[in-house]
Amino acid sequence: MTDIKFRPAEVADIPAITEIYKEAVLFGTASFELIAPSKEEMLARFEKLQNSNYPYFVVCEKDKVLGYAYAGAYRERPAYNWTMENSIYMHKDARGKGIGKQLMQCVIDAAKQRGFCQMLANIGGSDNIGSIKLHESLGFQHIGTFPNLGWKFERWHDSVMMQLSLRENDDEKPEKIK
C-alpha cells in the first residue's frame, strides 16, 4: 500500500464510510446493528459527532477511503463528559495491514488534545480477535466481557469492554473539553 494518508473525515467521505459500515453490519459482529443505515443516516451521525467536537478520521489510499474511526459520547449524562467510546471500521481488503492501528492512534491523539480523559472500546464478539488485539496494541486494558449480550446471525454474541486512560494522572480534576 502506497500513498496512505490519515486525515479528518469530510462530508464527501460519507458514501464510502456508509459502504464500509454496511459490510460490517451485514456480515460481521463488530456492530450489533441488524440493518445497514442509509447515507442520510450516516451523514446525520457524522454531523452530530462533528458538532460536538469529537474526533473522526479516515485513512485513504489515493482517493479511496480504506477505513474510518471516531470517538463519541459514552453516555449522555454530564458526569461522563470526559469519557468517550471509539469505533473503527476498515474495508475488508485493508484489514490486517497495520493501518487500522495508525488510524485509531489519530483518534486517540485528537481526544487527548481536546481534553478527554478515558476512551472505551465496546467490541462486538469475544471472537473478534482482530479488534481485541488492535486495542491491546494501543494500550487498552480488558475490563470485562458481557456474555450473550447481542443476538445476531441466529446466535448470541458477547460484548468485550476495553479501556484506555488518556492522561497520566487519573485522580486529577479534569479540565474543560476543548
N, C-alpha and C positions, 0 to 999 in steps of 0.2 A: 504494500500500500504506500503510495507516494502522494505528496501534496495533501497531507492531512491537516485540517485546520479546526481548531476549537474556538467557538465564538458564542456570544449570547444569541439565543433564538430570536427569530423575527416572525412577523405575521406570514411572510412568504414561505416559511418553513412548514406551516400547518398542514398542507396536503401530504407532505412526506411523513411528518410526525403521525398523522392520522393513519396512514398505511402501515407504519411500523407498529403502532399500537393495535391496530385491527388484527394483525397476525398474532400478536401476543394474547389478545382476548380470545380469538377463535381457536388457537392451537396450544396455548400454554397455561400455566397456573401462576405466572408472575402477577397477573391481575385476576381478581375474583369477579370482575365484571363478566357477564354472560353474553351481552350484546355489544358489539363494537359501536362506539359513539360516532356520530356524523362529524364532518369537518366543522360544521357550525358549532357543535357542542365542544369540540376540541379547541376551537378558537375562543369560545367563552371561558373555558377553563384556563387557557393561556393568559387571556386578558385579566382575569381575576388575580392570578399569581403576579403578573406584571404590575398591576395597580397596587398590590400590597408589598411591592419591592422584594419579592422572593427571587432567588437565583434560578435561571432557566437557560440551559446551554444545549447546543448541538455540536456534533462532530461531523465534518464534511470531508469528502474526497472530491476535489474539484468542486462541482456544484451539487453533488449528490449527498443528501443527508444520510449518514450511516447510523446515527443514533441520537438520542436526546436524554437529558437528565435534568431534574429540577428538585427543588425542595419547597414544601408548602406548610401550611399550618398543621400542627399535630392535632390540636383540639382548638375550639373557638373560645374557650374561657380565658380571661385575661391572664391568669397565673401561668398559662402555658405559652405566653407570647414569645419567650426566648427559646422555645423548643420547636423543632421542625421535623418533618418526615420526608425522606427522599424517595425518589423514583428514578429508575433508569431502564431504558428500553433500547435495544440495539437491533438493527436489521439482522436477519438470520445469517447473512453472509459475512457480517462484521464481528460476530461473536468469537470469543476465544483468542483474539489477536492483541489484547492488552490495551486497546484504545478506550474501552469502557472504563478502565481504572483511571486513565488520564481525564476522561470526561467527568467522572464523578469527583475527581480532585478539583476540577474547576468549580463545581458546585460547593464543595467544602470550603475552598479558599474564599469564595464570594460570601458565603454565610459567615465566616469568621470576620471578614472585613465589615460586614453590616451589623455585627454585634450579637449575633445569635450564640447561644450557649451549648445547646445539645442538639444532636441530629439522630433521629431514629430511622431504622430500616425495618419495614414490615414485609417480610419475604414470603410470598405465596408458595407453600410447599416445602417441607423439610428435605425433600428430594431435589430441590432447586440448588444443587451444589455449586453451580457456576456463580450465582448471585451471592451465596453464603461466602464462598472463597474470595470473591471480589471485595466484599465488605470487610472480611477479616484482613485482607492485604492492606486496607486503608486504615486499620486500627480499630474497627468496630468490635465491640465485645458482645458475645451472645448473652442475652439477658432473660431469655425464656422462649418456650415453644407452647403455643396454644394448640392442643391436639384437636383434630377433626373440626376445624372452625368453618371451613367453606366447602360447600357441595358443588362440584363441577366435574363434568365428564363422567357422570354416574358413579362418583366415589367421593369420599371425604378427603380433604387436604388440610394439613397443618398450616399454621402461620408462625414463622420464626421471627422473633424480635431481636434486633441488634441495636447497639447504642454507641455513639461516639461523642466524647466531650470535645467541644470546640474551643475550650480555654484551658489555661494552665492551672487555675485555682477555682474549683467548682464551688467553694464556700463563700466567695466574694459576691457582694451585691452586683446584679447585672447592670450594665449601662443601658442607656436608651438605644433602641434599634435604629440604625441609620437608614 
